[in-house]
Amino acid sequence: MSPRAHSGLLRWASTLAPTLALAGCPGDDAGSGGSDSASEGGTADTTGGDAPSSGLLACAAGESCTLVLVAQALDDRVEVYTARGPGERYRGAIDLDLKPNPMGDNSGDFLDEPYGMTIDDSGLSLLLGHYPQRHAGSLLHFPHAFLAAQPDGGTIAASTFFADGSFVAPVQGIALDEEEPIFVVTHPSGRLIVGVFDNDLFQLESAWTNPGQLAIVDPATGEVAKRPLTELGGMGCAGAWSLVWLDDAHTRLGVGCDGDEGAALLDVSGLGEGTVAQAAAAIDGCIANVPFSDKRVRYLAPDGAGGIVIAESTPQATGEDGRLYRFDADCNALGAPGTIAAQYWEAREIVRLPHADGNRWLLATGRTEGHLHVVRDGMTGAEICSTLDELDPYWTGDDGVPVHPFALALDRAGHGLAIGAGPIDPPDDMPGSGRVLWLELDGSVDPCDASPITDTIDLSAAAPAVAADDPATWRRGPNVVFVQQYG
């Protein structure tokens, strides 16, 4: 495996062997949900409010609509699909190639990398991990009125909101001045919470020692305040990763701590009070500490009772089993860790699937056979109880190259699942044929006993076909999926 340009944060970022000299950070496997739905680990993100009546994110009055937004992180584009409801399956896209990639070449400083997304009553907010420069990302806000004014069905050109190095009103760009801002969620107050990794993903994991941060953003004013994740219960959180709501009231937030192998469980109940600086300073919590170092701990999901489950794996295929940890709301370990068999060694996103028979989660894994698994509470800890093998035909792109799931997001009831799947080692300057899938799920079925999947839709089949000479069609990294429900 050779080093490649920063495929955005993630993808296989730190799977490189320590002996390799890094010329750039390969990507990784992130995906994050978030929505008026059960995405971000299976909990509701925002109420979403009324749908706009026209434009890219529209839903007609009286209709129910489920939209799937996908960050094509390596190709600097966000795509929008209709999973349920009226209208075209492929709605269009937003071009975010602000530092143009010549013929798709995203190496070096070319990558802008759209990543985490969230929608509220005012519009769509999304993170650009490497704009204006590789070591400093930004938050970009598209008002609903702006999106509604654009033509239907095509790609919104970057030139409509960006010119001469500046964003053009009403689209707003907020400089975060931090390295690797990754995920974002909306607080009920309207303020945004941005998870900042704050380490260089071009470096080896052993160098990821800087405390992660939360950036609290007021999108109305552009004000930003930072909360370094240090000294939480006497420990810190280096390398902040995914953000997960832990309760329906949105008073508690879970944060993956990849540099410190664990998670932070935070009280953010005061986030809407006072100035953004006061709100950021009031955030406090504890650390759920995974006892083994040199592991990959990026994704967590709520357990429905204020606690979490964490998926841990090795950065490389070593033949060692991974683990599934449970922690309560006070960061106390619950029982013995469960096992992720070594054959499923690369644990990725995990989301909670509500079920009457008890806790169930869906876990994506990569670089292995069998990519989507069901997890439950077992007699000796959390355990994989089933693998959804009927999805096997979808784990090959239209170009014949295997694709692996990176991102998962559920709708609010847990009856629909969006999946972003892409090639493991996509080249810097050649096409890739990732997939965006939508699964309809039967909530009455225990997924440990039988498959809950009643329908599988390849959403990306409705999008413009991948053309070798047109990088605007390439799908090398559908690394983030976001579900938005109206009605």
Secondary structure, DSSP 4 states (H G I P E B T S, - for coil): ----S--SS-BBGGGS-TTSPPSS---B------SSSEEGGGEE-----SPPSSSTT---TT--EEEEEEEEGGGTEEEEEEEESSS-SEEEEEE--SS--GGG--TTTT---EEEEEEETTEEEEEEEEEEETTEEEEEEEEHHHHHTSPSSSEE-GGGTEETTEEPTTSEEEE--SS-EEEEEE-TTS-EEEEE--S-TTS-GGG--SBPEEEEEETTTTEEEEEE---BTTB--BSEEEEEE-STTS-EEEEEETTTTEEEEEE-TTTTSS-HHHHHHT-EEEEEE-S-SS-EEEEEEE-SSS-EEEEEE-SS--S--EEEEEE-TTS-B-SS-EEE-GGG-EEEEEEE---TTS-EEEEEEESSS--EEEEEEETTEEEEEEE-GGGGGGSB-TTS-B-EEEEEEE-TTSSEEEEEEE-SS--SSS--B-EEEEEEE-TTS-TTTS--EEEEEEGGGGSPPPBTTBGGG-BS-EEEEEEEEE-
